[in-house]
Amino acid sequence: MRGSIDLFNCDGYECSIYTPQNYSDMELRFPVVYINGVNDIREIVDSIEPYFYKDCASFIIVNIKPKNWNDDYTPWPAKSIASNAEDFGGKADNYIETLLYKIKLYIDTNYRTKADYKNNVLIGYSLGGLLSLYALYRCEGFGRIGSLSGSLWYDKWIEYMSLNNPHNKDAKVYLSLGIKESKSRNLRMAKVGVCTEKAFEILQEQLSSEDDTILEWNNGGHFTEINKRFIKAILWLIKDL
């Protein structure tokens, strides 16, 4: 890794902030990619850095670890997917408020960022992907959204998308799913393929251009090559910034 990583704690959320090697150039300001909760961004950074100045400009990455995955990333309460698991708390609005008005504010104040929404990406995996897409309907802070293997099977989610409109009509949205994910034994989760395709259709109607939304299918199931899926998504979302 050629850049560096700083650590920051905000209201109990552990944040890792990656700045690229050329951050020392005081003339530059950078787009920011906010990631919902990967364990360690170093592997993603190592794979992304070789693309700088070839396929994309360099950018800042902020990784935020959730306090509670089932609470922070769910838009409203719902029953758990297993009898021995905790229910979903539905506290995504609280998380988005902290992300916007505390974490993002700190980043924009203390780092040289391009603060306008078009230069801010929000991306996540599984429930983190659901949260990223939910944020599109709840705030204007992010003009680029990545939902990777997003939990779009979540109860009443497709109905919510159909009845609401994105804050940023000119947003770009990247959706992806593994081709085996619909084979889940859990009946709710098995709807993920149909729901993701429906979400893609809704976004094509709601956003300014059909080209602003992509649905990419990956080999394998939910836990296959997660970091590679992140890298593909980030490169698509950041490519013209």
C-alpha positions as CSV (number, residue, x, y, z in Angstrom):
1,M,0.0,0.0,0.0
2,R,1.4,3.4,-1.1
3,G,-1.1,5.6,0.7
4,S,-1.8,5.8,4.4
5,I,-4.6,5.0,6.8
6,D,-5.8,7.1,9.7
7,L,-8.2,5.9,12.5
8,F,-11.1,7.9,13.8
9,N,-13.9,7.0,16.3
10,C,-17.2,8.9,16.0
11,D,-20.0,8.1,18.5
12,G,-18.7,4.5,18.8
13,Y,-18.3,4.0,15.1
14,E,-14.7,2.9,14.2
15,C,-13.6,4.6,10.9
16,S,-10.6,3.9,8.8
17,I,-9.6,6.7,6.5
18,Y,-7.4,6.0,3.5
19,T,-5.6,8.8,1.7
20,P,-3.7,8.1,-1.5
21,Q,0.0,8.7,-2.1
22,N,-0.5,12.0,-3.8
23,Y,-2.6,13.4,-1.0
24,S,0.6,15.4,0.0
25,D,0.0,17.5,-3.1
26,M,-1.7,20.5,-1.4
27,E,-3.3,21.6,-4.6
28,L,-5.6,18.6,-5.0
29,R,-9.0,17.8,-3.6
30,F,-10.4,14.2,-3.7
31,P,-13.6,12.3,-4.2
32,V,-14.6,10.1,-1.3
33,V,-15.8,6.5,-1.2
34,Y,-17.7,5.7,2.0
35,I,-17.9,1.9,2.7
36,N,-20.4,0.4,5.1
37,G,-18.5,-2.1,7.2
38,V,-15.8,-4.2,5.6
39,N,-13.5,-5.8,8.1
40,D,-10.3,-4.4,6.7
41,I,-9.9,-2.0,3.7
42,R,-6.2,-2.9,3.1
43,E,-6.9,-5.6,0.5
44,I,-9.3,-3.4,-1.4
45,V,-6.8,-0.5,-1.3
46,D,-3.9,-2.8,-2.5
47,S,-6.0,-3.8,-5.5
48,I,-7.3,-0.3,-6.3
49,E,-4.1,1.7,-6.2
50,P,-2.7,0.3,-9.5
51,Y,-5.7,1.8,-11.3
52,F,-4.9,5.3,-10.2
53,Y,-4.0,7.6,-13.1
54,K,-4.7,4.8,-15.6
55,D,-8.5,4.1,-15.2
56,C,-9.5,6.6,-12.6
57,A,-8.3,9.5,-10.4
58,S,-7.1,8.8,-6.9
59,F,-9.6,9.1,-4.1
60,I,-10.1,8.9,-0.3
61,I,-11.8,5.8,1.2
62,V,-13.6,5.9,4.5
63,N,-14.6,2.6,6.0
64,I,-17.2,2.7,8.8
65,K,-17.7,-0.4,11.0
66,P,-21.3,-0.7,12.3
67,K,-22.1,-0.9,16.0
68,N,-24.8,-3.4,15.2
69,W,-25.1,-4.8,11.7
70,N,-28.8,-5.7,12.1
71,D,-29.8,-2.3,13.5
72,D,-27.7,0.2,11.6
73,Y,-28.4,-1.1,8.1
74,T,-32.1,-1.9,8.2
75,P,-34.7,0.8,7.3
76,W,-37.5,-0.5,9.7
77,P,-37.9,-3.3,12.2
78,A,-38.5,-6.8,10.9
79,K,-38.3,-10.4,12.1
80,S,-35.0,-12.2,11.9
81,I,-34.2,-14.7,9.2
82,A,-33.6,-17.4,11.8
83,S,-35.4,-18.4,15.0
84,N,-32.2,-18.2,17.0
85,A,-31.1,-14.8,15.6
86,E,-31.9,-11.3,16.8
87,D,-34.6,-9.3,15.0
88,F,-33.7,-6.5,12.7
89,G,-33.8,-3.2,14.6
90,G,-34.6,-0.8,11.8
91,K,-32.3,2.1,12.9
92,A,-30.9,3.0,9.5
93,D,-32.2,6.6,9.8
94,N,-30.0,7.1,12.9
95,Y,-27.0,5.6,11.2
96,I,-27.5,7.9,8.1
97,E,-27.8,10.9,10.3
98,T,-24.5,10.1,12.1
99,L,-22.9,9.3,8.7
100,L,-24.0,12.7,7.2
101,Y,-23.7,15.1,10.1
102,K,-20.8,13.7,12.1
103,I,-18.6,11.3,10.1
104,K,-18.9,13.0,6.7
105,L,-18.7,16.4,8.3
106,Y,-15.5,15.4,10.1
107,I,-14.0,14.1,6.8
108,D,-14.9,17.2,4.8
109,T,-13.6,19.5,7.6
110,N,-10.3,17.7,8.2
111,Y,-9.4,16.4,4.7
112,R,-9.3,18.0,1.3
113,T,-12.4,16.5,-0.2
114,K,-14.7,17.3,-3.1
115,A,-17.7,17.8,-0.8
116,D,-20.5,18.0,-3.4
117,Y,-22.7,15.0,-3.6
118,K,-21.6,14.0,-7.1
119,N,-18.1,13.2,-5.8
120,N,-19.3,11.1,-2.8
121,V,-19.9,7.4,-3.1
122,L,-21.7,5.2,-0.6
123,I,-21.3,1.5,-1.0
124,G,-22.0,-1.6,1.0
125,Y,-22.4,-5.4,0.9
126,S,-25.4,-7.5,2.0
127,L,-27.4,-5.4,4.6
128,G,-24.7,-2.7,4.0
129,G,-25.8,-2.6,0.4
130,L,-29.4,-2.3,1.4
131,L,-28.4,0.7,3.6
132,S,-26.6,2.3,0.7
133,L,-29.6,2.1,-1.5
134,Y,-31.9,3.3,1.3
135,A,-29.7,6.4,1.7
136,L,-30.5,7.3,-1.9
137,Y,-34.1,7.8,-0.9
138,R,-33.3,9.5,2.5
139,C,-30.7,12.1,1.8
140,E,-28.8,14.2,-0.8
141,G,-25.3,13.4,0.5
142,F,-24.3,10.8,-2.0
143,G,-24.5,10.9,-5.8
144,R,-23.1,7.4,-6.4
145,I,-24.5,4.3,-4.8
146,G,-23.2,0.7,-4.7
147,S,-25.4,-2.2,-3.4
148,L,-23.4,-5.4,-3.7
149,S,-25.4,-8.6,-3.0
150,G,-27.7,-6.2,-1.3
151,S,-30.4,-7.6,1.0
152,L,-33.1,-6.4,-1.3
153,W,-35.3,-9.3,-0.2
154,Y,-35.9,-7.3,3.0
155,D,-39.6,-7.1,4.0
156,K,-41.5,-4.4,2.1
157,W,-38.3,-3.0,0.4
158,I,-39.5,-3.2,-3.2
159,E,-42.8,-1.6,-2.2
160,Y,-40.8,1.3,-0.5
161,M,-38.8,1.9,-3.7
162,S,-41.9,2.0,-5.8
163,L,-43.6,4.5,-3.6
164,N,-40.7,6.9,-3.1
165,N,-38.2,8.8,-5.2
166,P,-34.5,9.2,-5.0
167,H,-33.2,12.6,-3.7
168,N,-30.7,12.8,-6.5
169,K,-32.3,12.0,-9.9
170,D,-28.9,12.1,-11.5
171,A,-27.3,9.6,-9.2
172,K,-25.4,6.6,-10.5
173,V,-26.2,3.2,-9.0
174,Y,-24.3,-0.1,-9.2
175,L,-26.2,-3.3,-8.3
176,S,-24.6,-6.7,-8.2
177,L,-25.6,-10.2,-7.2
178,G,-24.2,-13.7,-7.2
179,I,-25.9,-16.1,-9.6
180,K,-26.4,-18.7,-6.8
181,E,-27.8,-16.4,-4.2
182,S,-31.4,-17.1,-5.1
183,K,-30.9,-20.7,-4.2
184,S,-31.0,-20.0,-0.4
185,R,-33.0,-22.4,1.7
186,N,-34.4,-19.4,3.5
187,L,-37.6,-18.4,1.7
188,R,-37.3,-14.7,2.3
189,M,-33.7,-14.6,1.2
190,A,-34.4,-16.7,-1.9
191,K,-36.4,-13.8,-3.3
192,V,-33.2,-11.7,-3.7
193,G,-32.8,-12.4,-7.4
194,V,-36.3,-11.3,-8.3
195,C,-36.1,-8.3,-5.9
196,T,-32.8,-7.2,-7.3
197,E,-34.0,-7.3,-10.9
198,K,-37.2,-5.4,-9.8
199,A,-35.1,-2.8,-8.0
200,F,-33.0,-2.4,-11.2
201,E,-36.1,-1.8,-13.3
202,I,-37.5,0.8,-10.8
203,L,-34.2,2.7,-10.7
204,Q,-34.1,2.8,-14.5
205,E,-37.5,4.5,-14.4
206,Q,-36.7,6.8,-11.5
207,L,-33.2,8.1,-12.4
208,S,-32.5,10.6,-15.2
209,S,-30.8,8.1,-17.5
210,E,-31.1,4.3,-17.9
211,D,-27.3,4.3,-18.3
212,D,-26.9,5.6,-14.8
213,T,-27.9,2.1,-13.4
214,I,-26.1,-1.2,-13.9
215,L,-26.9,-4.7,-12.6
216,E,-23.9,-7.0,-12.8
217,W,-24.1,-10.8,-12.1
218,N,-21.2,-12.6,-10.5
219,N,-20.3,-16.2,-10.2
220,G,-21.0,-18.0,-6.9
221,G,-23.1,-17.3,-3.9
222,H,-23.3,-14.6,-1.3
223,F,-19.8,-15.0,0.1
224,T,-17.9,-15.5,-3.1
225,E,-15.0,-13.1,-3.9
226,I,-16.4,-10.2,-1.9
227,N,-13.4,-7.9,-2.2
228,K,-13.2,-8.5,-6.0
229,R,-16.9,-7.5,-6.2
230,F,-16.1,-4.3,-4.2
231,I,-13.2,-3.4,-6.5
232,K,-15.3,-3.8,-9.7
233,A,-18.1,-1.7,-8.2
234,I,-15.8,1.1,-6.9
235,L,-14.0,1.4,-10.3
236,W,-17.4,1.7,-12.1
237,L,-18.7,4.3,-9.7
238,I,-15.6,6.4,-9.6
239,K,-14.4,6.2,-13.2
240,D,-15.4,9.7,-14.4
241,L,-14.7,11.7,-11.2
